[in-house]
Amino acid sequence: MKRFSDFANEEGQLEGGKVKLDDLLNKEVILSSFRLADSKFSRNKSGKYATVQFKYDETSRPHVFFTGSDVLIEQFEKYKTELPFVARIKKIDRYYTLG
């Protein structure tokens, strides 16, 4: 008998406690996964937002943060094949970027 997990390719929700993006600024974290969705509040060019799963270190529980930053969304899409990786999130003037 087949198991659902043998053929399903459903993407589950990203798990973890919610953290504000500004609380992560200039801290090294392990970025492990992200999901993009259409935003109800299209304040950015893409009209999307990202849910990003991360850990503070390899032994910590997963957490998530949400962002509508076009720069971060572009970086996550560009480097998605490199996930998981360690990075710092920086705020430069009015935008966020990985560093």
Backbone torsions as a table, in degrees:
resi	resn	phi	psi	omega
1	MET	NA	136.3	178.3
2	LYS	-72.2	150.0	172.8
3	ARG	-105.0	145.4	179.0
4	PHE	-53.4	-41.6	-177.5
5	SER	-66.6	-16.9	178.9
6	ASP	-73.8	-27.4	-175.4
7	PHE	-125.1	-15.2	-177.0
8	ALA	-78.8	141.6	175.0
9	ASN	-124.3	36.9	177.9
10	GLU	-68.0	137.3	174.4
11	GLU	-92.4	120.1	-179.9
12	GLY	-78.3	168.7	176.1
13	GLN	-69.3	149.2	175.5
14	LEU	-80.0	129.7	-175.8
15	GLU	-95.3	156.9	172.9
16	GLY	135.7	159.1	176.6
17	GLY	-69.5	145.0	-178.6
18	LYS	-78.7	137.4	178.5
19	VAL	-130.8	140.5	176.5
20	LYS	-73.6	139.4	-178.5
21	LEU	-57.5	-40.7	-179.2
22	ASP	-63.6	-22.8	177.1
23	ASP	-74.4	-12.3	-178.7
24	LEU	-100.5	-5.7	-174.0
25	LEU	-55.4	131.6	176.1
26	ASN	64.6	17.0	175.1
27	LYS	-107.5	139.1	175.0
28	GLU	-74.7	129.2	177.0
29	VAL	-135.9	161.3	176.5
30	ILE	-98.3	110.3	178.2
31	LEU	-86.1	121.9	-172.0
32	SER	-113.0	-29.9	-176.9
33	SER	-163.9	160.9	175.3
34	PHE	-152.1	158.3	175.5
35	ARG	-134.6	140.7	176.4
36	LEU	-106.9	145.8	177.2
37	ALA	-147.5	159.0	176.3
38	ASP	-70.5	137.1	-178.7
39	SER	-90.3	142.6	174.0
40	LYS	-74.8	-26.2	-177.7
41	PHE	-115.2	86.3	-174.5
42	SER	-80.4	80.6	177.5
43	ARG	-91.1	-6.6	-179.3
44	ASN	-114.4	171.4	-177.3
45	LYS	-67.1	-38.2	-174.4
46	SER	-75.3	-25.1	-175.8
47	GLY	73.3	15.5	-177.7
48	LYS	-120.3	166.2	169.7
49	TYR	-135.8	158.7	-179.5
50	ALA	-116.7	139.3	167.3
51	THR	-103.8	121.8	-173.8
52	VAL	-118.1	128.5	177.6
53	GLN	-98.9	137.6	-178.0
54	PHE	-150.0	167.6	171.9
55	LYS	-130.4	151.2	176.1
56	TYR	-73.0	-33.9	174.9
57	ASP	-156.1	178.4	-173.5
58	GLU	-66.2	-21.1	-177.7
59	THR	-99.8	-6.8	-177.4
60	SER	-82.6	164.2	177.4
61	ARG	-73.6	156.2	176.8
62	PRO	-72.2	150.4	175.2
63	HIS	-133.0	168.2	176.1
64	VAL	-133.8	152.1	168.0
65	PHE	-135.6	160.6	-178.2
66	PHE	-117.9	142.5	177.8
67	THR	-150.3	146.2	172.7
68	GLY	-109.4	12.5	-178.7
69	SER	-64.7	117.2	178.1
70	ASP	-60.5	-37.7	-179.5
71	VAL	-64.0	-49.0	179.2
72	LEU	-62.8	-42.6	179.9
73	ILE	-60.3	-44.4	177.7
74	GLU	-62.1	-41.4	179.7
75	GLN	-66.7	-41.4	178.3
76	PHE	-63.2	-42.4	179.1
77	GLU	-66.2	-40.8	-177.9
78	LYS	-66.3	-38.1	-173.9
79	TYR	-109.7	20.3	-176.4
80	LYS	-62.2	-27.9	179.1
81	THR	-73.9	-12.3	179.6
82	GLU	-91.6	-10.1	-179.4
83	LEU	-62.9	142.7	-3.0
84	PRO	-79.6	152.3	175.0
85	PHE	-150.6	161.8	-179.9
86	VAL	-94.9	135.2	178.9
87	ALA	-154.5	165.4	171.3
88	ARG	-111.3	144.1	174.5
89	ILE	-101.5	124.4	-177.1
90	LYS	-117.1	150.9	173.9
91	LYS	-112.8	118.9	179.3
92	ILE	-117.0	115.3	-173.4
93	ASP	53.9	-108.9	-175.7
94	ARG	-110.4	14.4	179.5
95	TYR	-134.9	158.7	179.3
96	TYR	-101.9	148.5	178.2
97	THR	-150.4	158.5	174.0
98	LEU	-85.4	144.9	179.0
99	GLY	-145.4	NA	NA
